[in-house]
Amino acid sequence: GRIGAAEAFPLLLAALKDPVADVRRSAAGAIGGLGEKAVEAVPALIPLLKGTDGGMSFAASESLRALAPFAAKAIAEGLKDEDVAVRLGVIAALRHGGESAAPCIANALGDKAPEVRSGAAEALWALGEKAKSAVPALVVALKDSDAGVRRKAATALARIAPEEKDAIAVLIEALAG
């Protein structure tokens, strides 16, 4: 017979520690299909974003994306990881988290790695109007030391809040300078 999400979740969570990589990969991919009931798996999924097993990283990323609308803050904990690939994977998942994910993504605009800051600006662009709360952080990002971050921040602002006076002033200053 079939088992429901309540019964499947502890089995899938345990399978993330299985010695066989294919079992771990399958469990990581299946967890996201359980929806809100699987939010507790987020801390176990985040470390699976790193490493050389692309299939494992992909499966974990897909599940985190599916869980993002229910667990943006828990997923954002992965932004504290030292591994840039993990932080990028977390941002990719958060872009599916809707309005509740925008503040978490905005915090990543201050990351030490320019590729993470750039990815954060791009994720906010993807959220569109749902990222209105991130406008002040994007205005600050217009003065980022990295040209790619500045460009993506400007693009995000143009989509999210084209009327933002602070952003317009910073852009005019940048063009004049």
N, C-alpha and C positions, 0 to 999 in steps of 0.2 A: 504494500500500500504506500500511499504518499504521506509524507510528514509535513507539518506546517512550519512556519517560520520560527515559532517558539521552540519547537523541538530541534530544528535544524541549526539554529544559531550556536548553541554550545558545541555541537559537533564540528561545525565549520571553524569556530574559534580554536578549538583543540587541533584541528587539522593544519592550522597555520604553523604549528610546531612539528609537524610530521617530518621524519627523516628523508622522505622521498619528495624531491623538488616538484614533481608533477602534481602530487597531492596538495602541497602548499600552494602552488600556482592556481589550481582549480578552486581551492577554498577561498583564496584571495579574490578571485574573480566572481565567485558566487555570493559573497557576503553583501555586496551592493544591492543585489536583487531582493534582499530582505527588507529594504527600506528602513524606516525609522527604528524598527526593532533592533537594528544592527549598529546603532550609534556607538555602543560600547566597544566595538571592534576598532574604532579609529586609531587609538594608540598602538595597536598591534599592526595595523596596515601601514602606517607612516614609515617605519624603518624598512619596509619592503620596497620602497621607492629607490633605495640605493643598491649598488652592487652591479655585477656584470650580467645578471640574468634579465635580459630585456623583457621576456615574457612575464616574469614575476613583477617587474616594475609596472608594466602595462596593466596587468590584472589588478594590482593594488590601486593604481591610478584610476582605473575605471570604477572600482568600488567606491573610492573616495569621492569621485565626481557624483556618483549616484547618492551618496550620503550627504553631500555638501548642503542641500537645502535644510537638512535637519541638524547638522553638526558643524556649522562654519567655525565657531569658536574652538571646538575641539580639534578640528583639522588645522586651524591656524597655529596651534602649538608646534606644528612641524616647521614653522618659520624660524624656530629657535635652533634647528639642527645646523651643525657646522657644514654639512655637505650641501653644496650649491644645487646639485641635482635634486636633492630632497626638497629644498625650498622652492625650486622651479616646479616640481611636481605638485607641491601643495598649492601654489598659485594657480596652476592649471585646473586643479580640482575646485578651488574656491570660485573660479569664474562661473561655476554652475550653481553657486550658492545663493544667488539673488541678492536682494537688498541687505540682508543680514551679514553677507560676506564682505560688503564694500569697506567697512572700517578695518577689517582684518587685512584686506589687500592694501588699503591705503597705508597701513603701518609698514608694509614691505617696501614702500617708496623710499624708506630710510635705510634699507639694507646696505651692507658694505659692498656687495657685489653688483656691478652695474647691470649684469644680465638679469639679476633678480629684480632690480628697480625697474628695468625696462619691461620685464614680464608683468610686473604689477601694473604699470601704466596701461599696457595692452589689455590686461584682464579687466581693468576698470572701463576701458573703452568698450569691451565686449558687453559689460553690464549695462551700458548706456545710462538712461535716466535713473536706473536703480542705484547708481553710484553717486547720486547728488551729494551724499554726506562726505564724499572723498574730494570734493572740489577744493577745499583749502589745502589739502596735501598735494594735489596736482598743481596748484598755483606755485607752491614752494618748489616742486619738481621742475618747473620751468627754468629754474636757476641751477639745476644739477650740473655737476662737473662733466658729465658724459653727454655728448651731443645726441646720441641715440635715445637716451632717457628724456632729454628735453623735447625732442621731436615727438616721441610717443605721448608724453604728457600733454603737449599742445594738441595733438590729434584727439586724445581722450576728452580734453576740455571742449574742443569744438563740437564733439558729439553730445556730451553730457550737459554742458551749460554754456552755449555759445554767447549768451548775454552777460557772462560773468565779468564785471568791471575790473576786478583785481587782475584777472588773467589777461584781459585786453591791455591793461597798462604795462604789465610785465612783457608781453609780446611786443608792444610798440617800443619799449625801452631796448629790448634785445635787437630789434631790427634797426634801430637808430644807432646802436653802439657798434 
